[in-house]
Amino acid sequence: MPYTGNKPSAVPLTSADIADGIITSAKIVDGTIVNADINASAAIVSTKLSGVGITLGTSVASTSGTSIDFTGLPSSIKIITIMLRGVSTSGTSLPIIQLGDSGGVENTGYLSTGSRIATTTAASSAFTTGFGLQTSATATLVLNGIIQISTLGSNSWVAFGNITDSDATWTIFCSGGKSLSDTLDRVRITTVGGTDTFDAGSININYQ
């Protein structure tokens, strides 16, 4: 509707002109919020931020099967921690951790060493089919501990771990590196050759 008489002069809009609680996200231009817009004491919960914080997986009973797989992992993962609690297998094959992508689990190209040490004894082995744990290789051993896998970027990963072997009170160390052909989306816990079956304990992962 046209004005009758003189048109009012334009004046800047102030915060007092806007009622509290009426601005919606649809009214904010995408891509315009920057770090300076967020108060230092905002205390935003990390679960509301993609790629921030630690996500705990679902614990799996390691009481059957020749491998335990965690699949469908998000492409944003930078660090994965594998946790073993009371894990045992039926035979003497050494446990290994394998990585995979959309093409499946990869069982070649690992540069890994596993070592174990006790008061007066030590032993080491090289592994090429996974990140290996140099246990005392008996069917009665029980494993407790963690293996952490971190990315360098470009689908390249490194690993280290510290495990306790109950069979002879060994401390087990592992380390290694592996480059995948595509983005990581799964990890597998199995044994060399994939022949021994799990018969005790539980395994879980967390990631960020």
C-alpha positions as CSV (number, residue, x, y, z in Angstrom):
1,M,0.0,0.0,0.0
2,P,1.5,3.4,-1.0
3,Y,2.3,6.0,1.7
4,T,0.2,9.1,2.0
5,G,2.4,12.0,2.7
6,N,6.1,11.8,3.6
7,K,7.7,8.3,3.7
8,P,9.4,7.5,7.1
9,S,13.2,7.5,7.2
10,A,14.8,4.1,7.4
11,V,16.5,3.3,10.7
12,P,18.7,0.3,11.7
13,L,17.0,-2.7,13.2
14,T,18.1,-3.4,16.8
15,S,17.8,-6.4,19.0
16,A,15.1,-4.6,21.0
17,D,12.9,-4.8,17.8
18,I,13.0,-8.6,17.7
19,A,11.1,-10.7,20.2
20,D,13.1,-13.3,22.1
21,G,13.0,-16.9,20.8
22,I,11.6,-16.3,17.4
23,I,14.7,-16.5,15.1
24,T,14.8,-20.0,13.6
25,S,17.8,-21.7,11.8
26,A,15.9,-21.3,8.5
27,K,16.4,-17.5,8.9
28,I,20.2,-17.9,9.1
29,V,22.2,-18.1,5.9
30,D,24.0,-21.5,5.7
31,G,27.7,-21.3,6.1
32,T,27.8,-18.0,7.9
33,I,28.2,-19.0,11.6
34,V,31.9,-18.9,12.5
35,N,33.9,-19.7,15.6
36,A,33.7,-16.2,17.0
37,D,29.9,-16.4,17.1
38,I,30.0,-19.2,19.7
39,N,30.5,-18.1,23.3
40,A,33.6,-19.6,25.0
41,S,31.4,-20.9,27.8
42,A,28.7,-22.4,25.6
43,A,29.6,-26.0,26.9
44,I,28.0,-27.7,23.8
45,V,27.6,-31.4,24.4
46,S,30.0,-33.3,22.1
47,T,27.3,-35.8,21.0
48,K,25.7,-32.9,19.1
49,L,28.8,-32.3,17.1
50,S,29.7,-34.7,14.2
51,G,33.1,-36.2,14.4
52,V,33.7,-35.0,18.0
53,G,33.8,-37.2,21.1
54,I,34.2,-41.0,21.6
55,T,31.6,-43.4,20.3
56,L,31.4,-46.8,22.1
57,G,30.5,-49.8,19.9
58,T,28.4,-52.8,21.0
59,S,30.3,-55.4,22.9
60,V,30.5,-58.8,21.3
61,A,30.8,-62.1,23.1
62,S,34.0,-63.8,21.8
63,T,32.7,-67.2,22.5
64,S,32.2,-68.6,19.0
65,G,33.4,-68.2,15.4
66,T,36.8,-67.8,13.8
67,S,36.6,-64.0,13.6
68,I,34.9,-61.0,15.3
69,D,34.0,-58.2,12.9
70,F,32.9,-54.6,13.5
71,T,31.5,-53.2,10.3
72,G,29.7,-50.1,9.1
73,L,32.2,-47.7,10.7
74,P,31.9,-44.0,9.7
75,S,34.3,-42.6,7.2
76,S,35.2,-39.8,9.6
77,I,37.0,-42.1,12.0
78,K,40.5,-41.1,13.0
79,I,41.2,-43.4,15.9
80,I,39.9,-46.8,16.8
81,T,40.5,-48.6,20.1
82,I,40.0,-52.4,20.3
83,M,39.4,-53.7,23.8
84,L,39.8,-57.4,24.8
85,R,38.4,-58.7,28.1
86,G,39.0,-62.3,29.0
87,V,39.4,-63.3,25.3
88,S,40.5,-66.9,24.5
89,T,40.7,-69.1,21.5
90,S,40.6,-72.9,21.0
91,G,44.1,-73.4,19.5
92,T,47.6,-72.0,19.3
93,S,47.4,-69.7,16.3
94,L,48.4,-66.1,17.2
95,P,45.7,-63.4,17.4
96,I,45.7,-60.7,14.7
97,I,43.8,-57.5,14.0
98,Q,42.9,-56.8,10.3
99,L,41.5,-53.7,8.7
100,G,39.1,-53.4,5.7
101,D,37.1,-51.1,3.4
102,S,34.3,-51.5,1.0
103,G,36.2,-54.2,-0.8
104,G,36.4,-56.4,2.3
105,V,38.9,-57.2,5.0
106,E,42.5,-57.0,3.8
107,N,44.9,-59.8,4.8
108,T,48.1,-58.7,3.1
109,G,50.4,-55.7,3.2
110,Y,50.8,-55.3,7.0
111,L,54.2,-54.4,8.5
112,S,53.8,-55.5,12.1
113,T,55.8,-56.8,15.0
114,G,54.4,-58.5,18.1
115,S,56.6,-59.0,21.2
116,R,56.1,-60.5,24.6
117,I,58.2,-60.1,27.7
118,A,58.3,-61.7,31.2
119,T,60.9,-61.4,34.0
120,T,63.6,-63.2,32.3
121,T,62.3,-64.2,28.8
122,A,61.3,-62.3,25.7
123,A,60.1,-63.3,22.2
124,S,59.1,-61.5,19.0
125,S,57.5,-62.3,15.6
126,A,56.9,-60.4,12.4
127,F,53.3,-60.4,10.9
128,T,52.2,-59.5,7.4
129,T,48.6,-60.6,7.5
130,G,47.5,-58.3,10.3
131,F,48.6,-56.5,13.4
132,G,49.8,-59.5,15.4
133,L,49.9,-60.4,19.1
134,Q,52.9,-62.5,20.1
135,T,51.3,-64.6,22.8
136,S,52.7,-67.7,24.4
137,A,50.6,-69.7,21.9
138,T,48.6,-72.0,24.1
139,A,44.9,-72.7,23.9
140,T,44.3,-71.9,27.6
141,L,45.6,-68.3,27.6
142,V,43.3,-65.4,28.3
143,L,43.9,-61.9,26.8
144,N,43.1,-58.5,28.4
145,G,44.1,-55.2,27.0
146,I,43.8,-52.7,24.1
147,I,45.1,-52.1,20.6
148,Q,44.8,-48.6,19.2
149,I,44.8,-47.9,15.5
150,S,45.2,-44.3,14.2
151,T,45.2,-42.7,10.7
152,L,47.9,-40.6,9.1
153,G,45.4,-39.6,6.4
154,S,45.1,-41.0,2.8
155,N,43.9,-44.4,4.1
156,S,47.2,-45.0,5.9
157,W,47.0,-46.5,9.4
158,V,49.3,-47.3,12.3
159,A,48.7,-49.4,15.4
160,F,50.1,-50.1,18.8
161,G,48.8,-52.2,21.7
162,N,49.5,-53.5,25.2
163,I,48.0,-56.9,26.2
164,T,48.3,-59.1,29.2
165,D,48.6,-62.9,28.6
166,S,47.4,-64.9,31.6
167,D,49.1,-68.1,30.6
168,A,52.5,-67.1,31.7
169,T,52.0,-63.6,33.0
170,W,53.5,-62.1,29.9
171,T,53.1,-58.5,28.8
172,I,52.5,-58.3,25.0
173,F,53.3,-55.4,22.8
174,C,52.4,-54.9,19.2
175,S,52.9,-52.2,16.6
176,G,52.7,-51.8,12.8
177,G,51.4,-50.0,9.8
178,K,49.0,-50.7,6.9
179,S,47.7,-48.7,3.9
180,L,44.2,-49.6,2.7
181,S,43.0,-49.3,-0.9
182,D,39.9,-47.3,0.2
183,T,38.3,-45.6,3.2
184,L,38.3,-47.9,6.3
185,D,34.9,-49.1,7.3
186,R,35.6,-52.3,9.3
187,V,38.0,-54.1,11.6
188,R,38.4,-57.8,12.3
189,I,39.8,-59.7,15.2
190,T,40.9,-63.2,14.2
191,T,43.9,-65.5,14.3
192,V,46.8,-66.3,11.9
193,G,45.2,-68.5,9.2
194,G,41.7,-67.8,10.6
195,T,41.4,-71.4,11.9
196,D,41.0,-71.2,15.7
197,T,37.6,-70.4,17.2
198,F,36.9,-67.9,20.0
199,D,35.7,-69.6,23.2
200,A,35.7,-67.0,26.0
201,G,35.5,-63.3,26.8
202,S,34.2,-60.2,25.0
203,I,35.5,-57.7,22.5
204,N,34.4,-54.1,21.9
205,I,35.7,-51.0,20.1
206,N,35.4,-47.3,20.6
207,Y,36.3,-44.6,18.0
208,Q,36.5,-40.9,17.3
